[in-house]
Amino acid sequence: MKRQILGDDQWERVKDLLSGKDSDCGVTAQDNREFLEAVLWIARTGSPWRDLPDEFGH
């Protein structure tokens, strides 16, 4: 199971603030939660993007 920084209740509060939505064509907002989790991981660890774990995707 993947460790998440955001709880489901927190995600519900912020998900509509991010650009894109499931109905948009292309890869915009393909997985906003995973992207936000990656951003929070970078902010929490202070690591560069190149060190982002594979579990966050490309």
Secondary structure as GFF3:
##gff-version 3
##sequence-region A 1 58
A	DSSP	alpha_helix	8	14	.	.	.	ID=ss1
A	DSSP	three_ten_helix	15	17	.	.	.	ID=ss2
A	DSSP	alpha_helix	32	45	.	.	.	ID=ss3
A	DSSP	three_ten_helix	49	51	.	.	.	ID=ss4
A	DSSP	three_ten_helix	54	56	.	.	.	ID=ss5
###
